[in-house]
Structure formats: structure tokens, C-alpha cells
Amino acid sequence: MATGERDRPWVMRTYAGHSSAAESNALFRRNLAKGQTGLSVAFDLPTQTGYDADHPLAKGEVGKVGVPVAHLGDVRALFDQIPLAQMNTSMTINAPAMWLLALYQVAAQEQGALPSELTGTTQNDIVKEYLSRGTYAFPPDASLRLTTDLIAYTVANVPKWNPINICSYHLQEAGATPVQELAFALSTAIAVLDRVRDGGQVDPERFGDVVQRISFFVNSGVRFIEEMCKMRAFVRLWDELTLERYGVTDPKARRLRYGVQVNSLGLTEAQPENNVQRIVLEMLGVTLSKSARARAVQLPAWNEALGLPRPWDQQWSLRMQQVLAYESDLLEYDDIFDGSHVVAAKVDELVAGARDEIDRVQAMGGAVAAVESGYLKSALVGSHAERWQRIESGEQVVVGVNKFQNTEPSPLTADLDAAIQTVDPAAEKAALNSLREWRAQRDQKAAETALAKLRETAKGTANLMPATLECVRAGVTTGEWSGVLREMFGEYRAPTGVSGSVGVSAGGEAIAAVREKVTETSDELGGRLRFLVGKPGLDGHSNGAEQVAVRARDVGFEVIYQGIRLTPEQIVAAAVAEDVHCVGLSILSGSHMELVPAVVAGLREAGLEDVPVIVGGIVPDADAKALLASGVAAVYTPKDYDLTGMMSDMVDVIRAANKL
């Protein structure tokens, strides 16, 4: 029935940031003027992984997928003329979440805001970084310390802030089923809450304050009925967990608080205009059910499978939200699914499946143990392989990709080079100059003293936030702060999940035919074909690389895959050491024009002119042509979903390179 008054709309955001703090600030202010009601800050990969622009791994990555933030001056510029005491700001930041919140707090205080006035979210879910996004910096135990220190600090000092956004979004992007998405996210919540409860920094009587500041960041796919049921299941499971495990008796404190970025995994490069209706359907999954409605929504743009969206593309996605919220009657009614036996049965099914999977993870020792053993990553890689197989076989229809492929020319993509935004190549040079100037004008002794205190604090068990705030005020940089903690906590490489993944179960004629080609070519070359899959730079989105590695193994290649975050020099060294027949590079961050030529040049310098290089990722057409002209053998983009066909092409490329 109608409620008689309209509900307040959810917070409307667009995920934005690129090139520089000043450029991003201008974009933020334009978006707010268009009716956006919150900010969602995208940081570039060096910032997300705790490196300054002058680190070797940052080359080609500065300003590409978000805004570079190296120090307090960048944050001042990023939020210039934006009153932070009145703003709800979400920051997609994880390993250095403590650092970015400290920068934000100090910048806000310089504006005159009190910490108690600040509202927003730091993502700060490190577990899913080991499974999907790859922007971890420290080992799991040290990462959990940073997470729980930040939670304890904010509960006491920044009480309106959400110190963690536990993310199931990226799990779905990595292949998770709805049951896995529910179970793995809630297992992460258990790991974090147990650590806070047992850490002694928060009075047990205030544990309800901790629980009610925990938020979730979820994914909503195109199967919008299933997605809506998933959210109702999420509400039920969270309520049970916080009551039964943590004894939180206040129903308001147990309420599931979540924001949404709808699915980017299903956006297609082929017929990208179809992405508009996909995005709308995905939005309905998290808005239709009042009892499970999102608190905040951000939508991707129709052209994200092509490259970086332009401001107009982001505006289109914002207008989708506004039409639903202000023109439709959605917000005038109670939950329209209450009493539906179909919905109730599906929710029960998801809840039961998630409980079983949570129990399995807990029996292993919890989420962190399941990360370290490789179980969680292998489960996601396996689920993603099954999804890919369904698309390849046509069992799972993707309109415009594997069915209904005939199309009229699209006016949206008539000029592909103009259909996306490109980052100014000068952005990296500007960031390097800014970094040098900042270090030159700061009080160097004060910075060194602050870093020494951070190092000393890291040796013990005290909360790291006060020392971090001192570093901010002393002019320390992102890379310097993270560098001290890397020195104290060590580095870490997460399991890839590839070695334990089965891939296709039966194979079929297509796979059998490619296996035969691989065997014949191996015999002719005198040894099994060896394929190196490389992830150069800081791009941690490894889903595609993992699926390529699994399928290559399925068809008979010996696969060398060392995971993410390698320099071109390391990839070349591995190609030499493993005596490979082909190198495949996967890059989705836009840094392909810098990193791919570096690998090609390195192979030539090492005398491996006969080792072809193939590239996969979000590569605009003009860039693909340039890469092919520079010696790359093949370029694959999101429209190329036939993995088995790619493997056949790769054998042909190897044969041609070896003059067979």
C-alpha cells in the first residue's frame, strides 16, 4: 500500500577522479551541480597500492584510473571549495585507508570542520583485495591490524564515519555466485569484528557502535530478481550474525547499511548501447525492495568496456537514478515483495547456501586462513571459469555478444576515439614535478621525525592512527608512509587460484582440436609449448588473466603465471628463465601504451625476437593499431569472449614466429 509520503532517495554518486587533484576537483564540483548528492573518489593505482609517482611500479599508471594523491597538498586541491563538514564522501581505498582518512581529516580541519562532523566511508576491506582487486600492500595479519586500528579510532573520534565498507561487489566481478558473494563477504565481516572485539581497543559496551558503523558495498547483476533476493538474504543473515555472535540487541544497530555499484563485469564492448538497459535493470535489483534498499548507489557508464567515461557519460548514469527516484512512484510504497512466496523461497535458498559456505570457511580458521590457503581464490576462479564456459557455449546469452550479433551502426561509437575520455599524458610528469616541489618545501626534519615515530609505533601494538596523523601534518608522502610499514610488516604475494582451478569439465570438440594443435606444435619444436601470462604495472584486476591461464592449461600449454604487479623487467626475466614460446600481457588500467612497448623492447634486447607478445585488456581501437604496428602479434579486448579460439590463434602466432 502507499505510505502517504515519499521516502527520502538514496545517496546518488558517480565514481570519479582522474589525471590530477585539480582536474578531479573540477569534475566533482560539476557533478554536484548536476544533483549528485555524495562523492565517490577514485584513486589511481599508485595511490591505492601505497606508492608515490616516482616509484618504478608507478610508471604509466599515474592518474590513469583515478586521481593521484601523494600528500596533504593534493587533498587540499582535491576538495577545494567543497565543504567537507557537509559532504558525504566515499573513498575507494584499502591498504592505505588509514592514510587517506588521516589526510581527509586534516584537510577538513583546515577548513574548520570537526572530526565529529565528517560523514562518509573508507572502503578498507583488505580481504577482497587478495581475492579480486589486487591493491593489497601488506600481509593479511598486518592489514587486519590497520583495518581494526582505523575502526577503533573512528568509533571514538569520527563517530559518523563508516570506517570499513566490506565488499561483495568485487567478489561478483571475480566470478562469485550469489551464495559465494554472501558467504565470503560475511566471513570477512566476522574476521574483522572478531579482531576488533578481541583487540581491547573498544569497550565491550560500545560494540554496538562498531557494528552500526560497518557498511557493505555490494554488486547488482542483470538477474535483478535474484539480486533483490540476495539483498533480502543479506539483511537476514547480518541481523542474525550481529545478534547471535556479537550480542547486539538494538535492532537499529543491526540494520544492514550498504551502498551499490552495479555490475561492470557484464558490460559489453560489442553493441555497448545495450549497457544502458543492463545498468537500469541492475539498479532495480537494489532499489525495488524497500526493506533491502541501498543507502547509496553509483552506476557505471555505458562505455566503461571501451575506456574512461566522459563527464557526459557519467551524467547519463546519474540521470538514470534521478528519473527512478523523482519521476517514478517507487518511493511512495511499502515493500512490494512482502508476502511473495516466490521471493521467500529464493531468499531461503540463498540463506541456507550462504550459511553452509560460512561454516566451511569458519572450519578452515576463518576468512584470513581461507585466503592464505588459496581456498577462496580458487573457488572464485572456478566459478568464473564456469560462467565463461556458459557464455562460450551459448547457454548464458549475452545480447550482442553471443546472440543477436547483427546490428545497425551505432552513432554512439561512430567515432571510437571520441567516445571515451583520454588522460593527458602530461599528468604523470605534472605529478612527478608536484612531488619534487612538495618534498623540497617541507620541513624535512619534521617528516623524518614523524616517520620514525610511525616506525616505532608499528613495532608495538598501539593504534597507528595518531602517528599517521602526525605524518600527514609533517608533510610525509603516501609512498613514504607505506614504505615504513612495508619495512616493518613485509611484502606479500597472494595465491593466484590458477593452479587449483579445474577449468572446463569436459572440453568438447573445440578444445580437443586446439589440444591437438598444441601437441603437434610442441612435437615440432621439441618440447611442450610454454606460455607466460604477465600482469605488468599495478593493475590488480586479474580475472581475465586467470581465465586465460586456466584455458591455456586446459588446451595443453605449460603455463607460467606469477600473479599481479610485475615490472616489465621482471616479466622479461621470467620469459628468459622459463624459455617461453609466447608472452601474454593483461592490462585493464589504461597503461598499455607505456608498459607493453617496454616488455617488447626488453624481449628484443634479451635476444627473444622470436617470442611473440599478445595483449588483452581495455584497449581503444587506435591504441590497438599502434601496438600491432610496434610488433605486438595480437590484441584482444572485452568483445573477444571465445577463449578457446584465442588459444588456437596463439598456436598460429607461435608457429608463424618459429617459421613452421
Secondary structure, 3 states (H helix, E strand, C coil): CECCCCCCCCEEECEECCCCHHHHHHHHHHHHHCCCCCEEECECHHHHHCCCCCCHHHCCCCCCCCECCCCHHHHHHHCCCCCCCCCEEEECCCCCHHHHHHHHHHHHHHHCCCHHHCEEEECCCCHHHHHHHCCCCCCHHHHHHHHHHHHHHHHHHCCCEECEEEECHHHHHCCCCHHHHHHHHHHHHHHHHHHHHHHCCCCHHHHHHHHHHEEEEECCCCCHHHHHHHHHHHHHHHHHHHHHCCCCCCCCCCCCCEEEECCCCCCCCCCCCHHHHHHHHHHHCCCCCHHHCCCEEECCCCCCCCCECCHHHHHHHHHHHHHHHHHCCHHHECCCCCCCHHHHHHHHHHHHHHHHHHHHHHHCCCHHHHHHCCHHHHHHHHHHHHHHHHHHHCCCCCECCCECCCCCCCHHHCCHHHCCECCCCHHHHHHHHHHHHHHHHCCHHHHHHHHHHHHHHHHCCCCCHHHHHHHHHCCCCHHHHHHHHHHHHCCCCCCCCCCCCCCCCCCHHHHHHHHHHHHHHHHHHCCCCEEEEECECCCCCCHHHHHHHHHHHHCCCEEEECCCCECHHHHHHHHHHHCCCEEEEEECCCCHHHHHHHHHHHHHHCCCCCCCEEEEECCCHHHHHHHHHCCCCEEECCCCCCHHHHHHHHHHHHHHHCCC
